[in-house]
Amino acid sequence: MRRSRITAYVTSLLLAVGVALTGAATAQASGTAAATGYVALGDSYSSGVGAGSYISSSGDCLRSTKAYPYLWAAAHSPSSFDFTACSGARTGDVLANQLGPLSSSTGLVSLSIGGNDAGFADVMTTCVLQSDSGCLSRIATAKAYVDSTLPGQLDSVYSAISSKAPAAHVVVLGYPRFYKLGATCLGLSDTKRAAINGAADYLDSAIAKRAADHGFTFGDVRSTFTGHELCSGSAWLHSLNLVNITESYHPTAAGHSGGYLPVFTSAA
């Protein structure tokens, strides 16, 4: 009798644990199912400028079917996919024009932003057209902006994302270094190339810190682009393109599939 009671008790306990675990798993699965939509935000490095195959309806935003957000969505079939990243976007543009699709059902968000705020286009124009000292001076100004102003702008964007999509896992993608140093290559001087790479590192460090402070994941693409910088002989970035100036210094289709997509896939 005593053994029977013990057996019955143990059986009941195991059943109770089983029900509890099943219930927890069901609740977890339900919560996951409730937040599985994917929203891709950001600037030209997320929209796919330079990758070609632009979606006609995206207009001047130049969203590409070869950009990493589109490639990831095609491979993983999220419950919904909203692609609002736009060429030339700054933090204010993300806040004003890109956050509409975010909701409680958004499970994943990708974002690259900050380069245009820091004056990416003007830095490259200055470094191409002016002397080494002019290039270094403009980069110093950009770094000062990254120190003084950009963190607050990133905070505003990151806080808005968290507010509108509280269940989302947010992956913030950085920017690659542009040049392989020490290689024989026409164009900018080694001094300029090293300074531009240093500016990319500086910007990435600032973005990574703000992302971490908000509990977001930072996707560092510098490692995947190593060996595929400009002057490497196997570049995944466009150099200065006078025929299509907009694509200058942006990732190619190979840069998205081989550089950005693996990092985002791993972080997502």
N, C-alpha and C positions, 0 to 999 in steps of 0.2 A: 504493500500500500504506500509506504513512504517513498519507495523508488518511483512508483507511478506518479505520485504527486510532484516529485522533483522533475520527472520527465515531462509532465504536463506543463509545469512552470517554465522549464527551459524552452519547450516548444512554443509556448505563448510568447515568451520574451523574444525569441528569434522571429516569430511572425510580426511582432510589433516593430522590431528593428527593420525588418524587410519592408513593411508598409511605410515606415518613416522615411527610409532611404528612397523608396520608389516615389513617395510624395515629393521629397526634396528634388529628386532628379526631374520629375515632371514639372515642378515649379521652375527649376532652372531652365529646362528646355522651353517652357512656355515663355519665360522672360527673354530668352535668346530669340525665339521666334517673333516676339513682339518688337524687337529692335534689330532688324537685319538689313535695313536700307542703307545704301552707300551714297554719300554726297561728296563730290570732288570740288574743292574750292581753290582759289589762288590766282596766281599770275601766269605769265606766258610759259614758265617752266612746268606748269601743270596743265595748261590748255593744250600745249603741244606745238607751239610756234617753232618752226624749224623741222618738224617731223613730216610735213606734207599731209596729203589726204585730209584736207580741212572739211569740216561739216558745213555745208552751204548755209544752213539756217543759223549758224553761230556768228555770221557776219564778221565784223572786225575783231571779235574775240578770238578767232582763229583756233577753234577747238578741233583737235585732230583725232581721227580713229586710230592713229598710231601712238597717241600719248599714253603714258602709263595708266591713268585712270580708266581709260576706255579698254585697254588691254586687260587690266585686272578684272573689270566687270564682265568682259566677254568670257574670261576663263573661270570665273567663280559664280556667275549668275545670281547676284544679290536680289532680294525681293523687289527692290527698286533701285534705280541708278539715276542720279541727277548730277549733271556735269555743268557747273556754273563758272568754272575757272575762266579767266579772260585775259587776253594779251594786254599788257600795260597796267594791270591792276595794282593799286596800292592798298594799304590797310583800310583806308576810308572807303574805297570802292567795294571791298569785301563786305564791310558793314552795311553799305547802302544798297548793294545790288545782288549779293550772292547768297545770303543766308535764308532766303525764302523757303527752300525745300527742307530745311532742318526741322525735326520734330522729335517727339518721344519715340517714334518708330525708327529713327536713324541709329543704326548700330555701328557705323564706320564713317569716319570723315578723313579725307586727306587734304593737305594744305601746303602750299609753298607761297610765302609772302615776305616782304621786307626788302627785297633787292631794289625795287623801284622807289620805295620810300627813301632808301639810302643813296639814290642817284646813280643807279647802275648804268643807264644809257649815257648820261653826261660824263661819268668817269671814263667809259670806254672811248667816247668821242674825244675827250681831252687827251687821253693817252695815245690815241692814234694820230692826232693832229699836232700836238704840242711836244715840247722837249721833255727830257727825263724829269727835270725839276718841276715843270708844269704838271706832269702826270702825278708825281709824288705829292705835290701840294693838293691836288684835287682829291687824291685818295685820303690824305690826312683830314680833309674837310668831311669826307664821307664817314671816316672812323669816328670823328667827333660827334656826328649826328647819330651814329649807332650807339654811342655811349650815352648821349644826353636825351634823345627824343624817341628813338625807335622802341626801347623797352616798354614805354607807356602805350605806344600805338599797338604793339603786339598784345599787351595785356588786354586792351579793349576788345580786340578781335577774339582772343582766346576765351575771355569771359563771356562774350556773346554766344560763342559756339556752345560752351558748357550750359548756358542758360536755356538755349533753344533745343539742344539735343543732349539732355542730361545722361542718357544711357549710352552715348556714343563712345567708342574707342577712337581717339584722335591721333593721327600720325602726321607730324609736321616734317616735311622734307626740306633738306638744306640744298645748298648749291655746290657744284663741283669746282675744283681748281681748273683754271683755263689752260695753263701751259705746262708742258714738260720742259723743265729747265736743263740747261747744259747741252741742248741739242742744236745742231745747225739748222737754222730756220729763218726764212725771210720774214720781214715785218718788224715788229717791235723789238727794242733792245732787251737784253737780259735783265737790265735794271727795271724796266717797266713790267716785264713778265713776272718777275719775282714779287714786285709790289702788288700787282693785280692778284696773284695767288694768295699773298698775305692778306689782302682785303677780303677775299672769299673766306679764308679761315676765320678772320675777325668777325665777319657777319654770321657765319655758321655758329661760332661760339656763343654769340649773343642770342641767337634764335634758340639754340639748344637749351640755354639756361632758362629762358622764359618758358619754353615748352615744358621743361622738367618741373618748374615751379607750379605749373597748372596741372600737373599729373598727366601730361601728354607724352607720347613717344616721339623721339627725334630720329628721323631716318637720315643717316649720314651717307651721302652718295660719293664722297671723295674717294673711298676705297675702290668702289666698282669702276670709277672713271680713271683710276690710276693705270697708265699705259695707253690711255685713249684720249689724252689731252691734245690740244693743238701742239704741233711740232713733234708729235710722237710717231707720225707716219701711219697711224691707225686711229685718227681722231673721231670721236663721237660728238664733236661740237663743230658748228660752222665757224669759220674765220670771217673776216670782213667780207661781206657779199654786196658788192655795189649794184648788182642786178636786182637783188631783193634784200634791201638793207634791214628790214624787220627781222629776218632770220639770222642775222649776224650774231655770233656769240651765244647761240641757243643750241640745245641738244638736237642731234639728228634723230631719225627714227631708230637707229641702232642705239643711240644714247638713251632713249626711252625704254626700249626692250631689254637692253643689256646693262644699262646703268641704273635707271630709276625703278623699273619694275621689280627686279629681284629684292631691292632694299625695301620697297613698299610691301611686297608680298611677305617678306620675313617679319616686318614690323606689324602687319595687319593681323 
